[in-house]
Amino acid sequence: MKWLPPDRAARLGGPLVSLLARTWRFEVRHAERWRALVDRGRPFVFLLWHEVLLPLLWHHRRQGVAIVVSDAQEGRTLALYARQLGYRELHGSSTRGGVRALLAAVRALEGGAPVAFTPDGPKGPRRVLKPGAVQAAQRAGAPILPIHADANWSWRLSSWDQFLVPKPFAQVVVEYGAPLEIAPGDAGLSEGLARAARALAALAGDLACPDAGATATV
């Protein structure tokens, strides 16, 4: 639906995506890592690769999460769909409006809301972590919670990120990493970036599902 305006794309495609998502079966690993932060009322940063945004948007719908989205057309379409699922969008990205998005994320965290970042978005490179999410966590004194997902039966789009779309009735595995605290200062930021990148890489390695049914499409 790239040729449609974002509002029409979300309005027409959103119900179809939700219908598909209702068929997915979720297996969750280390949910206690997420639940402990929620039970303590502590805001945190969800850190996930852009490619797994769709199943994780569905999994954490209607939980008061704010999500950082791009001002590009794709980002606006995803933001409109995320809004349908109960998310609050914070606009900007590492390439457009980055400072605005960072400040909005810090304010949301300080106000008590969890904030989700896709640190390789909106245009990649794939699985290369940009610093905004870690900077926001450091400034707000909030931990980072790495999260990843994969499916045993899925499509991978021919996009820069190989965007994951689980097929009907797929089993979707969601895994949470251990929360990461970011120390102050430049050294703390550098260390936090390295630890966050390692954590996401480890989760992606754990959840690499052999998927004979995966196909690439446009």
N, C-alpha and C positions, 0 to 999 in steps of 0.2 A: 504494500500500500504506500510505497514511497512517493507516488504521484499525487496522493491526497493530502490536503491540509492536515496538520496534526490533530485538530479537534475531530475531524471526520474519521480519520484513521483510528483514533482511540474509540470513538463512539461505535464504529462498525466492527472493529476488530476485537475490542475488549470483551464483549459477551462471548465471542467464539473462543478466545483464549481461556476465559474463565470456565467455559463448558469443558474444554480439554483438560484444564487443571483439576477439575473435580474428579477425574478418573485416575489421577496419579495416586500411588501408594507410597507413603513416606516411611523411611527407616531413619531414625535420628540417633546419632552417636555423640556421647558426652554432652547431653542436654543439660546436665547439672552445672556445666561451666557458664552457660547462659542464664540458667534459672537462679544461680547464686547472686549474680549481679542484679537481676530484676528484684529478687526477694529483699535485697539490701537497699533497694531504691537508688542504686548508683547508676548515673548515666554512663554510657560507653559508646565506643565507635565500632560498629559492624564493619569489617573489612573483607571485601569479596571481589573476585575478578569479574569484569564486565560480562563475560561469557555465561555466567551462571545466575545472572540477575533475574531472569524470568521465574525459575522454580523457587528462588528464595524470596522474591516479592510475594508469591502466593503463600509460601510457608509462614511468613511473618506478617501477613495482612492483619489489619485492624488491631495493631498493638502499639499505636502511638509513636511509630518510628518516623523520623524525618530523613529524607533521602536527598543527597546532592545529585543534581541532574544537569546535563549540558543544555546550553541555550540553542544548540543546533536542532534541526528539525527532528532527528531521531530522538534526541533527548526530550524534546517537548512532547512527542507522542508517548514515550515511556512515562513521562511525568503525569500526563493526563490519565493514563491507565493506572498508574500507582495511586493517584488520587481516588479513583474508583474503588481501590482496595483499602482505603483508609490511611494512606501515607500523606505526610506534609512535605512538599518539595522545597528545596533550597537551591536556587538557580546559580549556575556558574560552573566552571570546569577548570582544568589545569591550563587550557589554551584560551578560553574566553570567560572573563568574569571570575578569574580564580580568587582574587583578593576578596571580592564580594561573597563568594561561596564560603571561603574560609571563615570570615567574620560571622556569617550567618550560622555556620556550623558550631562555632565556639559559643555563640549566644544560645543556640538550642541546647547544647550540652550543659551550659551553666544554668539553663532553665529546667533541667531534669529530664530532657528527652534523649533517647538513644538516637544516633545519627549513623546512617549507612553511606559508605563511600565505595565507589569502584575505582581504585587508584590507577588503573591502566586506561580508563576511559577519558574522553569519548572516542578517541581515534587511535589509541595504541601508542607504542607497540604493545602487542599482546603480552600479558603477564609481566610487564615492566612497571614497577611500583614508582609512582610519582609522590612527592613528599606531602601533599596537602592534608591527607588524612592523619598522618603522624603529627604534623604541625598542629592541627586542630586539637588532637588528643592531648598533646603536651601543654598547649596554652590553657585548656580547660581543666587540666589535671584529671583527665578521664582515661580509663584503661581502653585498650584496643582488644576486640574480640574477633579473631580471624574465623572465617566460616567459608565452607566450600560445599559444592553439591555435584553429583553426577547421576546418570540414569543408565539403566541396563538396556534401554531401547529408546533411541532418540534420533532426531535430525540435528545436524550441525550445519548452520548456514554458511554460505561462502562469503562471509564478512571478515573484516580484519581480525575479529576476536573469535571466530568459529562459534558464534552464538548458539547456546544449547537450548533446544526445544524438545523436551521429553515427549515421546509418542503416547497415544492413548493407552491407558492402563500400565504405563511404565512404572517400575519401582525406582523412586528417587531417593538416593542416600544423601543425607545432610550430616556434616560433621563440624563440630565446633573445636577450635584450637584453645589452648590455655590463654587466659587473659594476659596481656602484656602491659606493664606499667612503663611509662616513658619518663626518663629522668630529665631534669631541667638542663638548659644550656645547649650549645652546639654539639658537644660530645654526646649528650643524651639523645639528641635528635638523630645523629648519625648512627648511634647504636640501635635506636628504635627502628629506624628504616631497615637496617640489616636484619634485625630480629623479625620484623613483620614480613619481610620478603621470604625469609627462611620458613616461617610458619605457614604462609600460604603455599609455598612450594611443597612442604611436607604434606599438607592436607590434599593437594592435588595429586601427589604421588599415592597417597593412601586410597584415594577414591577413583583411581583410573579404572573405569569399568570396561572390560572387553565387551564391545557392542557391535556384533555382526550386523545388526539392523540399522546402524547409523548411516545416513546418507547426507551429502551436501546438496544444498539447493540455494536459490537466489532469494 
